[in-house]
Amino acid sequence: MDQAESPRLSVRNLSRSFDGRRVVDDVSFDVHPGQVLSLLGPSGCGKSTTLRMIAGVDDSETGMIEVDGQTVFSPELSLPPEARSIGLMFQDFALFPHLSVADNIGFGLSGGRRAKADRIKEMLERVSMAGFGDAYPHQLSGGEQQRVALARAVAPRPRIMLMDEPFSGLDNRLRDEIRDATLEVLKDEGAAVVLVTHEPDEAMRMSDQIALMRLGRIVQQAAPYNIYNAPADRKAAAFFSDLNIIKGVVQGALTSTPFGDFLTPGHPDGTHIEIAIRPQHLRVDFNRKGRGPNPTPQDGVPARGIVRRARFMGRESLVEFRMEADGSVLRATVPGVFLPAEGTPLFLSLRRDRCFVFAA
C-alpha cells in the first residue's frame, strides 16, 4: 500500500454518550484501500458503537466521517447507510433463510440479470462455494454460511467493509481457515476494512493496524509488531499476553530486582516501578544441580526460584516459580515438554530487551 495514497475511510473526533455516559470519546483513525484496521478491546469499550456510527446506523455527537474524501457524516450532514458504499458482516451471518445461496449473494446487486449472474458466479468461486448456488442456508455448515455471508457483503463492491466479530461463532480450527479466506478476498477487492474484535490473536492475524480501545478511547494505534513490542502502558501489554510483574523502587535512576539493577531513568527517586516481562522471555536453566547459567549481557543476573508447579500445555510447558530473593511468583514457558518436580531449584534469567518498565 502506498502510504501517500489518500485514505479510503477517514474518521475524526467521533463521540457518543448513552444515559450521560461517554461510550465513544474522541475517536479518530484512517484506513487505506486494501488495509485492515482492527478495533480491539474488551466488551463495552465502544468498538461496536464506533462501527455503527461509521455505518450510519447511529450518529456521532461530534466529528466527521469521510469516504474517499466525500463527507458522509458531519454535524450538518448524515448520509443514510445505503448511500455510504459500506458493506457489513456480523457474527450471526444474517442470511435470508427463505432465499437460496445465489439469491442471498445477489440480494444487494444492481444492474442487469446477466451482470448479476456473472457476479454471483464469481463470488461463489472466490469463496470456494461453487456448486452451492441452489442450496439454502439451513443446508450449510457454519463455515459455509460464513463464506456465503462474506460473498454477499463483498458482491456489491463496497469501498469499506465493517466486520463486527464475524468469526466468533466458529470453532477454532475452522475460524483460522475462514479468517484467511476472508482476508484474501477483501485484500483482492481493495476494500478498506474495519474489524471489531476482543481477541488479540485475531487482531494480530488479520490486521495491518490495531487500534486498542479502552473506556471509549483509542489508547494506542500501531502495526501489530509495534503494539505488541512497545505497548503504551501495562494494561496494553497485558491485553496481548500474560505478564510477570517485578516490583521495585527507583534509587539513583536504578531499580533493584532479583535479576540485578535495572536502569530506570526519568523516574524520580522513590518512584515505585513495575517491570513487566512475558513468560516466554524468561529463560530457564536446565542444570538441576542449582548452578546458575552463564549470563549474557541482555539476560542480566540470574536469580534462583523454586518450582511450585509445572503444566504441559501442548506446544509448550508452563512452569511457575517462587523466587528465593523476594518471594514473588513468576511464570516461564518452555517449548515442548519440561515438567520439573515441585520444589526443584532452578535459575532464571530474563531478556532485558523484552522488559517493559512502567511507573506503578
C-alpha positions as CSV (number, residue, x, y, z in Angstrom):
1,M,0.0,0.0,0.0
2,D,1.3,3.4,-0.9
3,Q,1.2,5.4,2.3
4,A,0.9,8.6,0.3
5,E,-2.4,7.4,-1.0
6,S,-5.4,9.2,0.4
7,P,-7.4,7.2,3.0
8,R,-10.5,5.3,1.9
9,L,-12.0,5.9,5.3
10,S,-11.3,8.9,7.5
11,V,-12.8,9.1,11.0
12,R,-12.3,12.3,13.0
13,N,-13.2,13.0,16.6
14,L,-16.3,10.7,17.0
15,S,-18.0,10.8,20.3
16,R,-21.2,9.2,21.6
17,S,-22.9,9.1,25.0
18,F,-25.7,7.0,26.4
19,D,-27.6,7.9,29.6
20,G,-24.9,10.5,30.4
21,R,-22.0,8.1,30.0
22,R,-19.4,8.7,27.2
23,V,-19.1,5.3,25.5
24,V,-17.1,6.7,22.5
25,D,-14.7,9.5,23.3
26,D,-12.9,11.5,20.5
27,V,-12.1,8.5,18.3
28,S,-10.0,9.2,15.1
29,F,-8.3,7.0,12.6
30,D,-7.7,6.5,8.8
31,V,-8.0,3.3,6.8
32,H,-6.5,3.0,3.3
33,P,-7.7,0.8,0.4
34,G,-6.7,-2.8,1.0
35,Q,-5.8,-2.2,4.6
36,V,-7.4,-3.9,7.6
37,L,-7.7,-1.9,10.9
38,S,-8.9,-3.7,14.0
39,L,-10.7,-2.0,16.8
40,L,-9.5,-4.2,19.7
41,G,-10.6,-4.1,23.3
42,P,-12.8,-5.6,26.0
43,S,-16.5,-5.8,25.8
44,G,-18.1,-2.4,26.5
45,C,-15.2,-0.3,25.4
46,G,-17.0,1.4,22.5
47,K,-15.9,-0.8,19.5
48,S,-19.3,-1.7,18.1
49,T,-20.7,1.7,18.8
50,T,-17.9,3.2,16.7
51,L,-18.7,0.7,13.9
52,R,-22.4,1.6,14.0
53,M,-21.6,5.3,13.6
54,I,-19.4,4.6,10.6
55,A,-22.2,2.5,9.1
56,G,-24.7,5.3,9.7
57,V,-26.9,3.2,12.0
58,D,-26.0,5.6,14.8
59,D,-25.0,9.3,14.6
60,S,-22.0,10.7,16.4
61,E,-22.4,13.8,18.6
62,T,-19.2,15.3,17.2
63,G,-16.7,14.9,14.4
64,M,-16.7,13.8,10.8
65,I,-16.6,10.7,8.6
66,E,-15.3,10.8,5.0
67,V,-15.3,8.1,2.4
68,D,-12.7,8.7,-0.4
69,G,-12.7,12.4,0.6
70,Q,-16.5,12.7,0.5
71,T,-18.2,13.7,3.8
72,V,-20.8,11.1,4.8
73,F,-21.2,12.5,8.3
74,S,-20.7,15.8,10.0
75,P,-22.8,17.8,12.5
76,E,-24.6,19.3,9.4
77,L,-24.9,16.1,7.3
78,S,-25.6,12.4,7.8
79,L,-26.0,10.2,4.7
80,P,-28.1,7.1,5.2
81,P,-26.3,3.7,5.4
82,E,-27.2,2.7,1.8
83,A,-25.5,5.9,0.5
84,R,-22.2,5.3,2.1
85,S,-20.9,2.4,0.0
86,I,-20.2,0.3,3.1
87,G,-20.6,-3.5,3.5
88,L,-21.4,-5.1,6.8
89,M,-20.6,-8.6,8.2
90,F,-21.8,-9.8,11.6
91,Q,-21.3,-12.8,13.8
92,D,-24.8,-14.1,13.2
93,F,-24.3,-14.2,9.4
94,A,-27.8,-12.7,8.9
95,L,-28.6,-14.8,5.8
96,F,-32.1,-14.8,4.5
97,P,-33.4,-18.3,5.3
98,H,-36.0,-18.3,2.5
99,L,-33.5,-17.4,-0.2
100,S,-31.1,-19.7,-1.9
101,V,-27.3,-19.1,-1.6
102,A,-27.3,-17.4,-5.1
103,D,-30.2,-15.2,-4.2
104,N,-28.6,-14.2,-0.9
105,I,-25.5,-13.1,-2.7
106,G,-27.4,-11.3,-5.4
107,F,-29.7,-9.5,-3.0
108,G,-27.8,-6.2,-2.9
109,L,-26.6,-6.2,-6.5
110,S,-27.8,-3.7,-9.1
111,G,-27.6,-4.0,-12.9
112,G,-28.9,-6.4,-15.5
113,R,-29.7,-10.1,-14.9
114,R,-26.6,-11.3,-16.8
115,A,-24.3,-9.0,-14.9
116,K,-25.8,-10.2,-11.6
117,A,-25.4,-13.8,-12.5
118,D,-21.8,-13.3,-13.5
119,R,-21.0,-11.6,-10.2
120,I,-22.8,-14.3,-8.2
121,K,-20.8,-17.0,-10.0
122,E,-17.6,-15.1,-9.5
123,M,-18.2,-14.7,-5.8
124,L,-19.2,-18.3,-5.3
125,E,-15.9,-19.3,-6.8
126,R,-13.9,-16.7,-4.8
127,V,-15.2,-18.2,-1.5
128,S,-14.9,-21.8,-2.6
129,M,-18.7,-22.3,-2.8
130,A,-19.1,-23.1,-6.5
131,G,-22.0,-25.5,-6.9
132,F,-23.8,-24.3,-3.8
133,G,-25.9,-21.6,-5.5
134,D,-29.2,-23.6,-5.3
135,A,-28.7,-24.6,-1.6
136,Y,-30.4,-22.9,1.3
137,P,-28.8,-21.6,4.4
138,H,-30.2,-24.3,6.7
139,Q,-28.4,-26.9,4.5
140,L,-25.0,-25.4,5.1
141,S,-22.4,-25.7,7.9
142,G,-21.4,-22.7,10.0
143,G,-18.3,-22.2,8.0
144,E,-20.2,-22.4,4.7
145,Q,-22.7,-19.9,5.9
146,Q,-19.9,-17.6,6.8
147,R,-18.4,-17.9,3.3
148,V,-21.8,-17.0,1.8
149,A,-22.2,-14.0,4.2
150,L,-18.7,-12.8,3.0
151,A,-19.7,-13.3,-0.6
152,R,-22.9,-11.3,-0.1
153,A,-21.2,-8.5,1.7
154,V,-18.4,-8.2,-1.0
155,A,-20.6,-8.7,-4.1
156,P,-21.7,-5.1,-4.4
157,R,-18.0,-4.0,-4.3
158,P,-18.3,-1.8,-1.2
159,R,-15.4,0.6,-0.7
160,I,-15.4,-0.1,3.0
161,M,-16.2,-3.3,4.9
162,L,-17.2,-3.2,8.5
163,M,-16.9,-6.5,10.4
164,D,-18.3,-7.0,13.9
165,E,-16.8,-10.1,15.4
166,P,-17.8,-12.2,12.4
167,F,-15.8,-15.3,13.3
168,S,-16.8,-15.7,17.0
169,G,-19.4,-18.4,16.3
170,L,-16.9,-20.7,14.6
171,D,-14.7,-23.4,16.2
172,N,-11.0,-22.6,16.4
173,R,-9.8,-24.8,13.5
174,L,-12.5,-23.5,11.1
175,R,-12.1,-20.0,12.4
176,D,-8.5,-19.8,11.1
177,E,-9.4,-21.2,7.7
178,I,-12.3,-18.7,7.3
179,R,-10.2,-15.8,8.5
180,D,-7.5,-16.5,5.9
181,A,-10.1,-16.9,3.1
182,T,-11.9,-13.7,4.2
183,L,-8.6,-11.7,4.3
184,E,-7.6,-12.9,0.8
185,V,-10.9,-11.9,-0.7
186,L,-11.0,-8.5,1.0
187,K,-7.4,-7.7,0.0
188,D,-8.1,-8.6,-3.6
189,E,-11.2,-6.4,-3.7
190,G,-9.2,-3.4,-2.3
191,A,-11.8,-2.6,0.4
192,A,-10.8,-0.7,3.5
193,V,-11.7,-3.0,6.4
194,V,-12.6,-2.1,10.0
195,L,-12.7,-5.3,12.1
196,V,-14.2,-5.2,15.6
197,T,-12.8,-7.9,17.9
198,H,-12.0,-8.6,21.5
199,E,-9.4,-11.3,20.6
200,P,-5.8,-10.2,20.4
201,D,-4.8,-13.2,18.3
202,E,-7.5,-12.4,15.7
203,A,-6.4,-8.7,15.6
204,M,-2.7,-9.8,15.2
205,R,-3.5,-12.3,12.5
206,M,-5.9,-10.1,10.4
207,S,-4.7,-6.5,10.8
208,D,-2.3,-4.0,9.2
209,Q,-3.1,-1.6,12.1
210,I,-4.6,-2.2,15.5
211,A,-6.4,0.5,17.4
212,L,-6.6,-0.6,21.1
213,M,-9.6,0.8,22.8
214,R,-10.3,1.3,26.5
215,L,-13.3,3.2,28.1
216,G,-14.3,4.7,24.7
217,R,-10.9,6.0,23.7
218,I,-8.1,4.7,21.5
219,V,-5.2,4.3,23.9
220,Q,-2.7,3.1,21.2
221,Q,-2.7,2.6,17.5
222,A,0.1,0.8,15.7
223,A,1.1,-2.1,13.5
224,P,0.7,-5.5,15.3
225,Y,4.5,-5.9,15.8
226,N,4.9,-2.4,17.3
227,I,1.8,-2.5,19.6
228,Y,3.0,-5.9,20.9
229,N,6.6,-4.9,21.5
230,A,6.1,-1.3,22.5
231,P,2.9,-1.2,24.5
232,A,1.7,2.2,25.7
233,D,1.1,1.0,29.3
234,R,0.9,-2.0,31.5
235,K,-2.8,-2.7,30.6
236,A,-1.9,-2.5,26.9
237,A,0.9,-5.1,27.4
238,A,-1.3,-7.3,29.4
239,F,-4.1,-7.4,26.8
240,F,-1.9,-9.3,24.4
241,S,-0.5,-11.9,26.8
242,D,0.1,-12.9,30.5
243,L,2.7,-10.8,32.2
244,N,5.2,-11.3,35.0
245,I,5.5,-8.2,37.2
246,I,8.7,-7.5,39.1
247,K,8.3,-4.6,41.5
248,G,11.0,-2.2,42.8
249,V,11.7,1.4,43.9
250,V,13.9,3.8,42.0
251,Q,17.1,5.0,43.7
252,G,19.6,7.0,41.7
253,A,18.0,6.1,38.3
254,L,18.3,2.4,39.2
255,T,15.7,-0.1,40.4
256,S,17.0,-3.2,42.3
257,T,15.4,-6.5,41.4
258,P,16.3,-10.2,41.9
259,F,17.8,-10.0,38.4
260,G,20.1,-7.2,39.2
261,D,19.8,-3.4,38.9
262,F,17.6,-2.0,36.0
263,L,18.3,1.4,34.5
264,T,15.1,3.4,35.1
265,P,16.0,6.9,34.1
266,G,13.3,9.6,34.0
267,H,11.7,8.4,37.3
268,P,12.4,10.4,40.5
269,D,13.9,8.6,43.5
270,G,11.2,6.8,45.5
271,T,9.0,6.0,42.4
272,H,7.5,2.6,42.6
273,I,8.3,0.7,39.4
274,E,6.7,-2.3,37.7
275,I,9.0,-4.2,35.3
276,A,6.8,-6.4,33.1
277,I,8.0,-9.4,31.1
278,R,6.1,-12.1,29.2
279,P,6.6,-15.7,30.3
280,Q,8.2,-16.7,27.0
281,H,11.0,-14.2,27.7
282,L,12.1,-15.8,31.0
283,R,14.9,-18.2,30.4
284,V,15.1,-21.4,32.5
285,D,18.5,-23.0,33.3
286,F,18.1,-26.8,32.8
287,N,21.0,-27.6,35.1
288,R,19.2,-29.1,38.0
289,K,22.2,-29.1,40.3
290,G,21.5,-25.5,41.1
291,R,24.5,-23.9,39.4
292,G,23.4,-20.7,37.7
293,P,23.7,-20.2,34.0
294,N,26.4,-18.1,32.5
295,P,24.6,-14.8,32.0
296,T,24.7,-12.9,28.8
297,P,24.5,-9.0,28.8
298,Q,20.9,-9.0,27.7
299,D,20.0,-11.7,30.3
300,G,21.4,-9.8,33.3
301,V,22.0,-11.5,36.6
302,P,20.5,-15.0,37.1
303,A,18.0,-15.4,40.0
304,R,17.0,-18.7,41.8
305,G,13.5,-19.9,42.0
306,I,11.8,-22.9,43.4
307,V,9.3,-24.8,41.2
308,R,5.7,-24.5,42.5
309,R,4.0,-26.4,39.6
310,A,4.6,-27.3,36.0
311,R,1.9,-28.0,33.4
312,F,2.2,-29.3,29.8
313,M,0.1,-27.0,27.5
314,G,0.5,-28.8,24.2
315,R,3.2,-26.9,22.3
316,E,4.9,-25.7,25.4
317,S,5.2,-26.2,29.2
318,L,4.2,-23.6,31.8
319,V,6.4,-23.6,34.9
320,E,5.6,-21.4,38.0
321,F,8.4,-20.4,40.4
322,R,8.6,-18.9,43.8
323,M,11.6,-16.6,43.7
324,E,14.0,-17.0,46.7
325,A,15.1,-13.4,46.7
326,D,11.7,-11.8,47.4
327,G,9.0,-14.5,47.4
328,S,7.4,-13.2,44.2
329,V,5.8,-15.7,41.8
330,L,7.0,-15.8,38.2
331,R,5.9,-18.0,35.3
332,A,8.0,-19.1,32.4
333,T,7.1,-21.0,29.2
334,V,9.4,-23.6,27.8
335,P,8.9,-25.1,24.3
336,G,8.0,-28.8,24.3
337,V,7.8,-31.0,27.4
338,F,9.6,-29.7,30.5
339,L,8.0,-30.8,33.8
340,P,10.4,-30.4,36.8
341,A,9.2,-31.7,40.1
342,E,7.7,-29.4,42.7
343,G,10.5,-28.0,44.9
344,T,13.2,-28.2,42.3
345,P,15.6,-25.2,42.5
346,L,16.4,-23.7,39.1
347,F,17.9,-20.4,37.9
348,L,16.1,-18.0,35.8
349,S,17.3,-15.1,33.7
350,L,15.4,-12.6,31.6
351,R,15.7,-10.8,28.3
352,R,16.1,-7.2,29.4
353,D,15.4,-6.0,25.9
354,R,12.0,-7.7,26.2
355,C,11.1,-6.0,29.5
356,F,8.7,-3.1,29.8
357,V,9.1,-0.5,32.6
358,F,6.1,1.3,33.9
359,A,5.5,3.6,36.9
360,A,3.2,1.7,39.3
